[in-house]
Amino acid sequence: MKKTISVKRGGSGTPATVALIAAGINFSIHGYEHEAGAQAFGAEAAAALHLDPAVVFKTLIVNVDEMPTVAIVPVNAMLDLKAHAARCGGRKAVMAEQDAAERLTGYVVGGISPIAQKRKLKTVLDASALTLDTIYVSGGRRGLDIGLSPTDLALVTDALTGSIARFS
């Protein structure tokens, strides 16, 4: 079920929405009822918001040569760990543990936004995003997505781009 959420300039919101407002970036907010126990958070968001999974992106925390990084890939794809490591200038990549991801970002798993994380991490946005006008990423909590241009997302996160997604 969709719900309307408003964030006013100068009002409260998540760190992600506050950062976007402060940066003067245009975005839209899309809320939905998160189903307790759901694990495929990105797929849940795409279905609940009636969006093509190719335009909804998940935020993953990945250790590249033991250094934490961020990978942003479509929910209908898998992260290519080797490609991500190479784009980050490393050799080996492994997914971070959930508790480490939460500590590093300040967000809970399923609501990790690539924007305004607690710690600034090297970020890579999959190149497929650049073919789209609008993409959707977590807004900083479960049940909240933000729609914005991929170039604005890359700007606000200081992201590199590269082909890091593997499509089946």
Phi, psi and omega per residue, in radians:
M1 nan 2.221 3.102
K2 -1.334 2.586 3.007
K3 -2.365 2.636 -3.126
T4 -1.567 2.302 3.123
I5 -2.249 2.345 3.094
S6 -2.104 2.501 3.053
V7 -2.210 2.124 -3.124
K8 -1.722 2.577 3.054
R9 -0.985 2.280 -3.115
G10 1.471 -0.120 -3.140
G11 -1.595 -3.098 3.135
S12 -1.540 2.808 3.115
G13 -3.052 -2.861 3.060
T14 -1.425 2.863 3.065
P15 -0.962 -0.605 3.139
A16 -1.137 -0.842 -3.120
T17 -1.187 -0.664 3.106
V18 -1.090 -0.753 3.139
A19 -1.128 -0.702 3.131
L20 -1.148 -0.718 3.101
I21 -1.103 -0.802 -3.136
A22 -1.076 -0.580 -3.134
A23 -1.450 -0.122 -3.139
G24 1.271 0.473 -3.107
I25 -1.620 2.314 3.087
N26 -1.303 2.343 3.109
F27 -2.699 2.840 3.055
S28 -2.097 2.677 -3.110
I29 -2.000 2.339 -3.092
H30 -2.317 1.962 3.127
G31 -1.793 2.691 3.090
Y32 -2.681 2.818 3.115
E33 -1.386 2.015 3.072
H34 -1.339 2.265 3.110
E35 -1.426 2.130 3.116
A36 -1.002 2.359 3.130
G37 1.565 -0.197 3.117
A38 -1.156 2.436 -3.110
Q39 -1.974 -0.577 3.141
A40 -1.490 1.339 -2.976
F41 -1.058 -0.747 -3.135
G42 -1.146 -0.768 3.107
A43 -1.128 -0.653 3.090
E44 -1.073 -0.786 3.134
A45 -1.081 -0.810 -3.134
A46 -1.025 -0.804 -3.124
A47 -1.154 -0.810 -3.092
A48 -1.138 -0.574 -3.108
L49 -1.661 0.044 3.137
H50 0.989 0.811 3.139
L51 -1.988 2.629 3.023
D52 -1.115 2.235 3.135
P53 -1.009 -0.338 3.122
A54 -1.235 -0.291 -3.134
V55 -1.828 -0.087 3.102
V56 -1.766 2.189 -3.048
F57 -1.977 2.468 3.098
K58 -1.768 2.619 -3.142
T59 -1.863 2.087 -3.100
L60 -2.056 2.455 3.074
I61 -1.771 2.172 -3.006
V62 -2.286 2.317 3.056
N63 -1.554 2.088 3.085
V64 -1.907 2.035 -3.057
D65 0.844 0.755 3.084
E66 1.240 0.158 3.066
M67 -1.856 2.283 -3.134
P68 -1.218 2.434 3.099
T69 -2.434 3.013 3.107
V70 -2.081 2.359 3.018
A71 -2.082 2.323 3.124
I72 -2.094 1.947 -3.066
V73 -2.336 2.728 3.107
P74 -1.069 2.591 -3.127
V75 -1.201 -0.291 3.115
N76 -1.615 0.305 -3.134
A77 -2.344 2.882 3.034
M78 -1.832 2.649 3.048
L79 -1.340 2.270 3.015
D80 -1.506 1.753 -3.053
L81 -1.045 -0.697 3.133
K82 -1.141 -0.739 3.131
A83 -1.141 -0.692 3.121
H84 -1.133 -0.801 3.127
A85 -1.025 -0.797 -3.128
A86 -1.087 -0.737 -3.122
R87 -1.159 -0.485 3.101
C88 -1.495 -0.018 -3.140
G89 1.430 0.359 -3.113
G90 -2.043 -3.050 -3.094
R91 -1.986 -0.699 -3.026
K92 -2.218 2.340 3.124
A93 -2.233 2.407 3.038
V94 -2.411 2.614 3.115
M95 -1.152 2.433 3.091
A96 -1.281 2.669 3.029
E97 -1.155 2.611 -3.094
Q98 -1.028 -0.753 -3.118
D99 -1.153 -0.605 3.087
A100 -1.177 -0.724 3.118
A101 -1.050 -0.737 3.132
E102 -1.169 -0.727 3.120
R103 -1.095 -0.772 -3.085
L104 -1.197 -0.641 -3.018
T105 -1.690 -0.452 -3.048
G106 1.442 0.114 3.120
Y107 -2.048 2.789 3.061
V108 -1.538 2.595 3.089
V109 -0.980 2.366 -3.058
G110 1.646 -0.184 3.110
G111 -2.403 0.330 -3.132
I112 -1.321 2.017 3.088
S113 -1.599 2.566 3.045
P114 -1.329 -0.145 -3.032
I115 -1.781 2.368 3.032
A116 1.024 0.806 3.071
Q117 -1.270 2.727 -3.112
K118 -1.019 -0.658 3.136
R119 -2.135 2.335 3.132
K120 -1.271 2.061 -3.126
L121 -2.074 2.602 3.026
K122 -1.028 2.295 -3.024
T123 -2.180 2.407 3.069
V124 -2.202 2.190 3.085
L125 -1.766 2.253 3.134
D126 -1.048 2.403 -3.079
A127 -1.049 -0.412 3.130
S128 -1.050 -0.445 3.133
A129 -1.086 -0.568 -3.054
L130 -1.223 -0.189 3.088
T131 -1.535 -0.052 -3.046
L132 -1.936 2.629 3.070
D133 -1.345 -0.719 -3.100
T134 -2.360 2.399 2.992
I135 -2.174 2.849 -3.094
Y136 -2.139 2.271 3.109
V137 -2.291 2.899 3.125
S138 -1.057 2.448 3.122
G139 -1.587 0.069 3.081
G140 1.959 0.090 3.002
R141 -2.794 2.764 3.104
R142 -1.100 2.356 3.136
G143 1.550 0.232 -3.128
L144 -2.463 2.083 3.050
D145 -2.076 2.693 3.116
I146 -2.051 2.339 3.032
G147 -1.795 2.269 3.118
L148 -2.763 2.946 3.132
S149 -1.282 2.527 3.122
P150 -1.085 -0.551 3.117
T151 -1.205 -0.633 3.060
D152 -1.167 -0.694 3.100
L153 -1.082 -0.791 3.123
A154 -1.075 -0.674 3.137
L155 -1.135 -0.877 -3.048
V156 -1.252 -0.409 3.119
T157 -1.784 -0.057 -3.080
D158 0.982 0.732 -3.035
A159 -1.421 2.523 2.885
L160 -1.430 2.809 3.002
T161 -2.091 2.698 3.127
G162 -3.133 2.853 3.128
S163 -1.443 1.578 -3.091
I164 -1.976 -0.002 3.140
A165 -1.743 2.560 3.075
R166 -2.048 2.060 -3.122
F167 -1.710 2.424 3.120
S168 -1.458 nan nan
